[in-house]
Amino acid sequence: MKITNIGVMSPGDMGQAVAQQLKQHGYHVYTALDRRSDRSKTLAREAGLTDVGSLGRLTEQCDVILSIMNPAAALEFSGEVAQALRANQRRPLFVDCNAIAPVTMQAVNANIVAAGGRCADGGIIGPPPRGTAKMRLYVSGPEARELEPLSTPQVRVKVLSERIGDASAIKICYGAMNKGVIALALEVLVAARRLGVDAAFETQLLETQRDVYERVIGGLPVMPPKAYRWVPEMLEIARTFESVGMTPRVFQGAADLYEFVAATALGKETPESRDRSRGGKDVVRMLADAPVK
């Protein structure tokens, strides 16, 4: 399949950055902003994306559609795309790139295939590819190799297998390691401050676990505006682990932690509006001072 036109839904922080990379490498990139937020519309406009309005027109226009959104919306969105496919009989390659459990990905695939469409599994690992930042897009499924031409120096496409669910599985495991560590460390740091031993605890960490502490503190400033999306991701991780006989409770707890963050003033900011002078210690302090329910 020759890929010329690509749809990105939706142009949030990650979606916008991926769309810009694709545009820079010669692809025509489209989105559908009917019923989308003002923020999505602004980000799409800033990226120079072509708004075709409806999903029906997006499926008619595009060779590939990348679903990059809140994991909580992924399954429902695949159903909306399936409806559009039934209406116009087009067969673009639908790629779910969200942090969802393999079993959820299989349900997405079932929606698309039942509508006569084609589907690939995708898992994004890494930051939005802006500036010098790079990310990897793992893909799997019978159609996955068709996506190899989308590779750029900053968006590296890696084909895993022909099995739907494998790309989601590696994303889930990586997200569990990365965001699970952040959740655990943040909860400990907030607790230490509320207990009044944060200064002594920091000294101890710098003496014995400096690398871990500095990595977590360095990453905290960008986390709160994303916390609302990390809640469903933690629940998808819990669902995945339970399906292979592991306890879901660790990541159900992580979901609770990110839900707490999302409900604070820090969590209500956006990646574009957050105070970039705020450091990781400031984040811990402000969260520790947030009201206890």
C-alpha positions in Angstrom: 0.0 0.0 0.0 1.3 3.4 -0.9 0.8 5.8 2.0 0.1 9.4 1.1 -2.6 10.7 3.4 -2.6 10.1 7.1 -5.2 10.9 9.7 -4.3 11.6 13.3 -6.9 11.5 16.0 -6.5 13.4 18.0 -3.9 16.2 17.9 -3.2 16.4 21.6 0.4 16.7 23.0 1.7 13.4 21.5 -0.7 13.4 18.4 0.3 16.9 17.4 4.1 16.1 17.6 3.7 12.9 15.6 1.6 14.7 13.0 4.2 17.4 12.7 6.9 14.8 12.1 4.9 13.1 9.4 4.2 16.4 7.7 7.9 17.3 7.7 8.6 14.0 5.8 6.1 14.7 3.0 2.9 13.1 4.2 -0.5 14.9 4.0 -1.8 14.8 7.5 -5.5 15.3 8.4 -7.7 15.3 11.4 -11.4 15.5 12.2 -12.3 18.1 14.8 -16.1 17.8 14.9 -17.0 17.6 18.7 -13.3 17.9 19.7 -12.1 20.3 22.4 -10.9 23.9 21.8 -7.4 22.7 22.9 -7.4 20.0 20.2 -8.5 22.5 17.6 -5.8 25.0 18.6 -3.1 22.3 18.5 -4.3 21.1 15.1 -4.2 24.6 13.8 -0.7 25.2 15.2 0.5 22.0 13.5 -1.0 23.0 10.2 -3.3 19.9 10.0 -6.1 19.8 7.5 -9.5 19.5 9.4 -12.0 17.4 7.4 -14.6 17.7 10.1 -16.1 14.2 10.5 -14.8 10.7 10.9 -16.6 9.7 7.8 -14.6 12.2 5.7 -11.4 11.2 7.5 -11.9 7.5 6.6 -12.6 8.5 3.0 -9.6 10.7 2.7 -6.8 8.7 4.4 -4.7 5.7 3.8 -3.8 5.3 7.4 -5.5 6.5 10.6 -3.5 6.8 13.8 -5.5 6.7 17.0 -3.4 8.6 19.6 -5.7 9.6 22.5 -6.7 9.0 26.1 -6.7 5.2 26.6 -10.1 5.5 28.2 -11.5 6.6 24.8 -9.7 4.1 22.6 -12.3 1.3 22.4 -15.3 3.7 21.9 -13.4 5.5 19.2 -12.7 2.3 17.3 -16.5 1.7 17.3 -17.0 5.2 15.8 -14.5 4.5 13.1 -16.1 1.2 12.4 -19.4 3.0 11.9 -17.8 5.3 9.4 -16.2 2.4 7.5 -19.5 0.6 7.2 -21.0 3.8 5.7 -18.4 4.5 3.0 -16.9 1.0 2.4 -13.4 2.4 2.6 -10.5 0.3 4.0 -7.8 2.6 5.5 -5.4 0.9 7.9 -6.5 1.8 11.4 -3.6 1.8 13.9 -4.5 2.0 17.6 -1.4 3.6 19.3 -2.8 3.9 22.8 -1.7 2.5 26.1 -4.3 -0.3 26.3 -4.3 -3.9 27.5 -3.8 -6.6 24.8 -7.4 -7.8 25.5 -8.7 -4.2 24.8 -6.6 -4.1 21.6 -8.2 -7.3 20.5 -11.6 -5.8 21.0 -10.5 -2.7 19.0 -9.4 -5.1 16.2 -12.7 -6.9 16.3 -14.6 -3.6 15.9 -12.6 -2.6 12.9 -12.5 -6.0 11.2 -16.2 -6.6 11.7 -16.8 -3.4 9.7 -14.7 -4.7 6.8 -11.6 -2.6 7.9 -8.0 -3.3 8.5 -6.3 -2.9 11.8 -2.8 -2.8 13.3 -1.7 -2.7 16.9 0.6 0.1 18.0 2.5 1.1 21.1 4.3 4.4 21.6 7.3 4.5 23.9 9.1 7.8 24.5 8.3 11.5 24.6 6.5 13.6 22.0 9.0 13.9 19.1 9.8 17.6 19.3 13.2 19.3 19.1 15.7 16.5 19.5 13.4 14.1 21.3 12.8 10.6 19.8 10.1 8.0 20.2 9.6 4.4 19.1 6.3 3.1 17.6 6.1 -0.6 18.1 3.6 -2.2 15.7 2.2 -5.7 15.4 -0.5 -7.6 13.4 -0.9 -8.9 9.9 -0.8 -5.4 8.4 2.1 -4.1 10.6 4.8 -4.1 7.9 2.9 -1.6 5.8 3.7 1.0 8.4 7.5 0.7 8.1 7.7 3.6 5.6 6.4 6.0 8.3 9.8 5.8 10.1 11.7 9.1 10.5 14.8 9.8 12.5 12.6 10.8 15.4 9.7 8.4 15.0 11.2 4.9 14.7 8.8 2.2 13.6 9.6 -1.2 14.9 7.6 -4.3 13.7 7.3 -6.8 16.5 5.2 -9.6 15.0 2.0 -10.5 13.1 0.0 -10.9 16.3 -2.5 -8.3 17.5 -1.7 -7.5 21.1 2.1 -7.7 21.1 2.7 -4.0 20.5 0.2 -3.2 23.3 1.8 -5.7 25.6 5.3 -4.1 25.3 3.8 -0.7 25.8 1.9 -1.9 28.9 5.0 -3.5 30.4 7.2 -0.4 29.7 4.5 1.9 31.1 4.2 -0.2 34.2 7.9 0.0 34.8 8.2 3.7 34.1 5.0 5.2 35.5 4.8 2.6 38.2 8.2 3.8 39.6 7.0 7.4 39.4 3.8 6.6 41.2 5.6 4.7 44.0 8.3 7.4 44.4 5.8 10.3 44.4 3.6 8.6 47.0 6.7 8.1 49.2 7.9 11.6 48.7 4.5 13.2 49.5 4.2 11.0 52.6 7.6 11.9 53.8 6.8 15.6 53.6 3.4 15.2 55.3 5.3 13.3 58.0 7.7 16.1 58.4 10.9 14.1 57.6 11.3 15.2 53.9 14.6 17.0 54.4 16.2 14.0 56.2 14.7 11.6 53.7 16.1 13.5 50.8 19.6 13.4 52.3 19.3 9.7 52.8 18.2 9.2 49.2 21.0 11.4 47.8 23.5 9.3 49.8 22.2 5.9 48.8 19.8 6.2 45.8 20.8 9.4 44.1 20.3 8.1 40.5 16.7 7.0 41.2 15.8 10.1 43.2 17.2 12.6 40.7 15.5 10.8 37.8 12.1 10.9 39.5 12.5 14.5 40.6 13.7 15.6 37.2 10.6 14.0 35.5 7.9 15.2 37.9 7.4 18.7 36.5 5.9 17.4 33.2 3.7 14.8 34.9 0.7 16.5 36.6 -1.0 17.7 33.3 -0.8 14.1 32.0 -2.1 12.5 35.2 -5.7 12.3 34.0 -4.6 10.1 31.1 -2.4 8.0 33.3 -5.3 6.9 35.4 -6.9 4.7 32.7 -3.5 3.6 31.6 -2.8 2.2 35.1 -6.2 0.4 35.0 -5.3 -1.1 31.6 -2.0 -2.3 33.2 -3.9 -3.8 36.1 -6.3 -5.5 33.7 -3.3 -6.9 31.7 -1.5 -8.2 34.7 -4.6 -9.8 36.2 -5.1 -11.6 32.8 -1.7 -13.4 33.3 -2.2 -14.3 36.9 -0.5 -11.3 38.5 -2.2 -9.0 41.1 -4.0 -6.0 39.7 -3.9 -4.2 43.0 -0.4 -2.5 42.6 -1.6 -0.6 39.6 -5.1 0.0 40.8 -3.3 1.9 43.6 -1.2 3.7 41.1 -4.4 4.8 39.4 -5.6 6.2 42.7 -2.4 8.2 43.0 -2.7 9.7 39.6 -6.4 10.4 40.1 -5.4 12.4 43.2 -2.8 14.4 41.2 -5.3 15.0 38.3 -7.8 16.5 40.8 -5.3 19.1 42.0 -4.6 22.6 40.6 -1.4 21.1 39.0 -3.4 18.4 37.4 -5.8 20.8 35.8 -3.0 22.6 33.9 -2.2 21.5 30.3 1.3 20.6 28.9 1.2 24.0 27.2 0.1 26.1 30.2 2.2 24.6 33.0 4.7 26.7 34.8 8.1 25.7 33.3 10.0 27.3 36.2 8.4 24.8 38.6 10.8 22.0 39.7 10.2 18.5 40.9 10.5 19.5 44.6 7.9 22.2 44.0 5.6 19.5 42.6 6.1 17.3 45.7 5.5 20.3 48.0 2.3 21.4 46.3 0.9 17.9 46.2 1.8 17.4 49.8 0.0 20.6 50.7 -3.1 19.7 48.7 -6.2 18.9 50.9 -6.5 15.4 52.2 -9.8 13.7 51.4 
